[in-house]
Amino acid sequence: MQMDYLDGLLQASLTICYRGHSLTIDNLIIDTRGAFSSIF
C-alpha cells in the first residue's frame, strides 16, 4: 500500500494478490473524519 497526501485528501494505491493474480486499485480516498468511508 502506498499513501499520498494530494489536494487535501489522503489517497492510497492498494495491490491485492490472490492465487497468482494481482489487482491494483489507484486513487483510493481514505476518510478519517466521517462515520463511514467510501471508495471512489
N, C-alpha and C positions, 0 to 999 in steps of 0.2 A: 504494500500500500504506500502510495506517495501522496503527501498532502502539501497544498499550496494555499497561500492567502492572496486571493485575487479579487479586485473590485469590492473589497469589504466583506467578502464571503470566504469561508473555509471550504476548499474544494479538494477532492481526493480522486485518485485513479486507483482502481481496485482490480486485481487479476485473480481469477479463481481457476484452479487447476483440478480436473477430475478425470480419472481414468485415461490419462494421456492427452486430454483435450484441455484447452485453456480459453477463457473468456475474459476480456478486459472491458471494464466499464469506466469511461472517462467522464470528467466533469460532474462527479457525484458531490452534491452540496450537503455539507454537514450542518445541521441546525442544532445549536447548543442552547437556544433560549426558549424554544417553544415546548408545548406539552407533548407534541409528537413531531416526527421527522418525515419528510417526503423525499422521494427520489425524482429528480428532474432530468 
